[in-house]
Amino acid sequence: MTALKPTPPSDAQPMYKKREPVHPKLVSGKFRSFKFAFMALALAVYYGLPWIRWDRGPDAPDQAILFFADGKFYFGPIEIWPQEVYYITGILILSSLGLFLVTSLFGRVWCGYACPQTVWTDLYIAVERFFEGDRNKRIKLDRAPWTFNKIWRKVAKHAVWLLIAAATGGALVFYFHDAPSLAYNFFTGHAPTTAYVFVGILTFTTYSLAGTMREQVCTYLCPWPRIQAALTDEDALNVTYRWDRGEPRGPHKKSETWEGRGDCVDCNACVTACPMGIDIRNGAQLECIHCALCIDACDDIMKKVGRPTGLIAYDTDKNVELRAAGKPAQKFRLFRPRVIIYAVLISAITALMAYGLFTRSTFELNVLKDRSPSFVQLSDGRIQNGYAIKLVNKRIDPKNIRLEVTGIEGADVSLVGEEHGDLDVEIPGEGVTRFRMIIKIPENAVDGNDRLRIVAIDTETGEQDANFIPFSSPRRN
């Protein structure tokens, strides 16, 4: 007997609401002007940095910002080697703490102005507005049947979006290769396969995230809206609807008095300007990115109806509550426990990293003892140990290094391949030199717990690096 599939009731609601496209209206004001200016600056920095040159001498990359070039990171005059990856960790920690500090002071200002998702979405909306018009025209065009006018506008918009996405992906790849060389090879078909693959991936992600997903990225994909709630408090400056002044809201005519009502005329200008499609008057919301465009929209309406601006403004939750209770607002508290903690941590880590950069060695010595055999007893009774020596030169110029061994009297030290027992070696600029060291010690000079100190000394500057290493003998084993 075949089981019948139950028929859902006619009034059943879908579990997920279909996305309604958000068409933010263009507003004018200081925050909108600042966002355009910051967007232009951010894009100029992102696209332009790989093309800035920095002379590091012959046979060294001359790109100011370059990642993973022969395993190294280049930041202008600073060069970070693979074994110094802790500096990259420090930069990431400083970035996180800086974001925590800014959030504790000014809320989600990062999301509203500096987040890449916000910057590229703003750019994509500007392109969309250029081809399809402002909010009302875009809505009307979306609802209109497919005509030649609608088709060419949609095709042109998406074509420009794809060009921007491709430029975005290409610019990121330039941070990992010499930009002029890679650009030439890319367009002549001689670039590495990985370059084409990553440009393709980044083109797709930029086009998808900034062009089609937009506010959904901030609401559903990004973890920051959930984290920032733990970083703010009632003293943080946030984009705030001052309900103590705006309520009760409602339409207002010129002939009517303002007594017994709030300043909000319920025009929804703040809603139509919001790129997230939310109503700031509903209070703090996860979706709000604090772009402050609702402030510009509301201020414009307040001027038209003859009321003071600032109904929506950067304010603290505490001051709104105080004014609602008839008490005077307090001055913004810049120095608060969490702010001080973040500032102290940032200062300490910055000082530690700066000290490490200015005092770090220009070369590095690594010694690894031979494990098999751990020692050899020669016919004359002496004990022989072998060691693998690696010297790393972190500077462009070659270095002359002298090796010394201390710790046990009577040690006979030699380098395999070097004549006359010469312990002076040369390391090429930004190069690595490897060789084997043989140490022979009389049997009566060892006691089974011996340790050697192998020192590398820069003959020009006197800088040293040392390794302590055990010496194996029959008594130890």
N, C-alpha and C positions, 0 to 999 in steps of 0.2 A: 504494500500500500504506500503510495507516494505522499510524503508529508507536504502539506500546503504551506506556502510562505505567508506569514501574517501580513495583512494589509495595514499600513500605518493610518491612524486617524487623519482626517482631512485637515485638522487644525494643528498637526505636528509641526514644531519649529525646528529648523536645521541647527545642528550643534555649533556651527561656525558661521559667523556673519560674513557675507561677501564683502571684500574691500571696496570702499567707496573712494574714488580718486579725490585727492585733496588739491584744490586749485587756489593757492594763496594769492591774495590781491596785492599788487604793488603799492607800497605806501612810501611816503617821503618823511624825512626827519633825521635827527642826528644819529640814531641807532642804525637806520637803514643805510645812511651814508658811510658810517663807520664799517658796517659789514661789507659793503662794496669795496671800500679801500683795503680792508684787511684781506678780503678774498683775492684782490689783485696782487697784494704783497705776497701772500702765501703761495699763490700760483707762480709768481715770478721767482721766488726763492726755490721752489720745488723744481721747476723746469730749468732754472739757470745755474744752480750750484754745480752740476757735473761739468759745465763748460769753463769754470774758473780754473786758471792754471796756478801752479805753485812750484817754483824752481827748487828742486832738491838735489841738483847736481847731475852729473852724467850717469847714464844707465839706471836712473831712478824714475819712477812715474811722476809726471808733472801735473797730475790732476789734483786739485785741492782736497776734494772729498772723494775717497775711493775705498771701497770695502772688499775684503777678501782678495786683494791683489797679492799673489804669492803667499796667501795665508795671513796677510797683514792688513791692518786698518790705517788709513791715512786721514787725519783731520788737520789740514794746513801744516803747521810745523810739527805736529804731534804724530808720532808713528807708534802703533801698538802691535806688538808681535803676538803670535798665537798663544805663547805661554803667559802673556799678560792680559788674557781675556777678562781677568777680574776688573780691569778698568771699564770694559763694556758693561759688566754687571753693575759697577758703580754708577755709570751713566743711567742705566735703567732704573736703579733705585732712586737716584736723584730726580729723575723724571716723574716717578710715582709720587715721591714725597712732595715735589713741586705742585703736582696736580691735587694732592690732598690739601696742601696749604691754600691754594687758590680757591678750592671748593669750600673750605671752611670759612673763607672770607666773603666770597662773592657767588656762592652757589655754583650752578652748572654753566659758568661762563665759558669753560672749555668747549662744552657741547654746542653752545650758541654761536661761537665765532671761529675756533681753531680746529675743531675735529675735522679730519679729512672728509668724512661722510657729509658734514654740514657744508664744507667749502665746495665740494663737487656738486652736491645737490643744488646749492644756490646757483652755481654756474649753469647747470642743466635747466633749471627753472627760467633763468634769464634767456637761454636759447629758445626754450619753449614759448616764452612770452614774445620773443622777437618774431617767430613764425606764425603763432596762433593768436596773439593778442593777450590782453589782460584777463582777469578771472572770468568775467561774464562772457567774453568772446570765446574763451577756451571751453567753458561749459556748453555753450551753444553749439560750438563746432563738434564736440564729442557726441552730442545728441542728434546732430544733423545726419542725413543719409550720405552715403559715399558718393561724392561728386568729384570732378576734376580738381576743384578748389581745395577740398578736404584732403584728397590724396596727395597732391604735390606738397602741401604744407606738412603733412605727417611724414612723408618720405624725406623731405628736406631736414626736418627736425631730427629724425633718427639718424640720418647720414652725418649730421654735424655731431650728434652725440657719439657716434662710433669713432669719428675722427678724434674727438677729445679723449675718448677712452683709450684709443691706440696711442695717442701722444702721452697719456698718463703712464701706460705700461712701458712704453719705450723709454721715458725719462727715468723710471725706476731701474731699468736694466743698465742704464748709463752709469749708475752709481757703482756698478760691479765690474766695469770694463772702461778702458780709455774711451771717452765719449766720441771724439772726432773719428777715431779709427773704427769703432763699432758702428757708428752711423753710416759711414761709407760702406763697410762690409755688409751691413744689414740690407741696404737698398740695392747692393750689387749681387746679393745672394751668397755671400761668402762668410756670413756671421756663423758662430757656433749654433748648432741645432737647439741648444738650451735657450738661446736668446729668443728665437722664434716661438718656442713653446711658452716661455714665461710672458712674452709680450701678448701672446694669444690669451693666456689665462687671465692676465691683468686687464686686458681689454674687455673680456667677458664680464669679469667681476665689477669693474668700474661702471660699465654700461648697465648692468643689472641692478647694482646697489643704488646708484645715483639717479638712474633713469626710470626704472620701473618699480623698485621696492621703496625707496625713499624713507618715509616716516616709519615703515614697518621694521627697518633695520634698527632704528633707535628704540622702538617699542619692544620688539621680540628677540632680536639677535644680540644687541649690545648689553653686556652685564653692568655697565657703569650706572645706569639709572637706579639699579637696585643697591649698588655699593654706596653711591653718594648720599643716600639717606642716613647712613651711619656717620658721615663726615660733616654734616651740617647740624646746626642747632638753632634755637630761637633768636640768636644774635647774628646769624649770617645774613648778608644782603642777598635777597632773591627778588626776581621779578614777581611783584605782588599786586593783586587787586585789593585796594584799600576798601574793604567792605564796610568799615566803620564810617566811611564817607559816602560810599556809593549806594548803600541800601536804605530804605526800600527803593528798588529801581522801577523804571517804567517809562513809557513815552512821555514827551514833554512838548507842549506848544508854547509859542512865544508869549501868548497872553496869560499863561498860567504862572502861578507863584512857585518858588522853590521851597517854600516852607513845608515841613512835615514829610519830606521825601528826600531820597538820595540824589547824588549827581549823575548816576548812571541812567542814561536815557534808553537803555536796552536796544541800541542800534546794531549790535553784533559786529561792529567794525573790527573789534579785537579778534573775533572768531574768523572772519574772512581773511585777515592778514596772517593768521597763524599757519606756518608750514606744516605743523603737526595736526591741524584740524581740530584743536581742542578749545575749550572755553576756559580762559584763565580765571573767570569769576567763580569757577567751581572749586577753587583752592589749589593747594599743591597737588600736582599730578605727575605720575611716572613719565608720561609722554613729553612733558614740557622740557624744552632744551634751553630755555632762558635766552632766546635770541633777541628779546626785547622789541620785536616788531609790533607787538600789541601796544606797547607804550606809545610809539609813534602814531599808530592808528587812533588810539584813544585821545591823545593830546590834540590831534587835529579836530576831532569832534568837539572836545571841550572848548576849543577856541571858537568854533562856529556857534555854540549855544551860549557863549559868554560866561563859562565857568572856569575856575582855575585848572591849569594842567596838573598832571601828576596823580590822577585817579588810579592809574596803573603806573607803578614806578618801582625802582629798586628800593626795597624797604625790608625791615626785619619783622618777623612774626610777633616779637615782643612788643614793638612799638604799635602795631595794629591793635593788639589787645589792650595796651595802655590807653590809647586814644578812645577806644570803644568804651572803656571804663571811666572816661572823663579825666584821665590823668595826662600830664605832659609826656611827650615822647622823650626818649633818652638819646644821647649822642651815640654814634656807632662805636662799638667797642672793638678797637683794632687788636689790642693785646688781651688775649684770652688763653686759658691753659692749653687747649689743643693747638692754637696758633703758635704759641711759644714753643711747644714740643716739636712741631714740624719744623719751625725755623731753626731750632737748635740742632736737630738731626741733620738738616740740609747743610748747615754751616760746618758741622763736625765732619761729615762725609766729604764735603767739598775740600776742606782743609787737609784731610787725610789723603785724598787723591792728588791734590796739588803738591803736597810734600813728597808723595811717592813718585810723581812725574819729574819733579825737579831734582830728586836725589837718586833716581834709579840708575843702575849701572849701565854702562855703554856696551858691555859684553857679558857673557855668561859662561860659566864652566860647569860641565856635568861629567861626573865620573861614575862608571859602572864596572864593578868587579867581575872578572871572569868566574863563572860558576863551575865549569867543568873543563879541566880539573881545577879545584879550588887552590891548589898549590902544587909545585914540583920541587923535589929535593935534588939538587945537582950533585955531581960526583965529588965536588970539593966540600960538600956538606951545607952549602948555603941554600936558603929557602927562596924560591922564586914565585912571585904572584904577578898576574897579568890584569891590566885594567884598560877598559875602553874609554877614551877621552873624547869629549865633544866640546868645542869652543864655538860660541855664537857671537858674531859681531853685529851689533845693533846700529851701527853707524855706516854712513856711505863710504868713508875713507877706510883703507886697510889699517890693521893694527898689528903691531909687533908685541908678542906676548912671551914672557919668560915664565917657565914653570919651576916651582920649587917643591920639594917633599921634605917634611919634617915629622918628627914623632918617634923615630927609632934611630939610634946611632948606627953609623956604618952602612947606611942604605946606598946601594949602587943603582942609580936610576938611568934608564935609557929609553929612547923612543924608537920604535921599529921603523927602519928606513932612514933614520938620521945618523950621520957619521960623527965620530969623535965625541959621542955623548952630548951633543948639542941639545939643550932644552929650550932654545928660543925658536918660536914658530910664528908664522905670519897668517893672519886671518884676512881674507879678502873682504872688501866693503859689503855690508849686508849679506855676509856669507857664513857658511858653517864649515869648520874643519874637523875632521875625525882622524884619530890615529890610536895606536896601541902603545901603552906604556908598560915597560917591564921593570920590576923592582926586585932586587936580590938583596937579602939580608942574612948575615951569619947566624947559624942556628943558636949559638949561645947568646945572641942579642934579643931573642924573642922569648916571651913568657906565656903565650897562649891567649892573652887579652890585649893584643896590640892594636892600636889605631893609628893611621897615618893622616896627616893633614896635607892635602895637595892644594897648592896655591898657584893661581894664575895672576901675573902682574903685568899691567900695561907699562912697557918700558918708557913711554913718553909722558904719561900723566901720573903714573904711580898707582892708579886705581887697581883694586884687588878683588878677586872672588875666590872663595875657598870651599872645598868639600872635605868632610871627614869620612874616611873609608876604612873598614877593617883589613887587617893583614892576616891571612890564614897560614897556619903552620901545623906540624904534627901535634903540638901540645894543645892547640885549640880544638883540633878535630879528634 
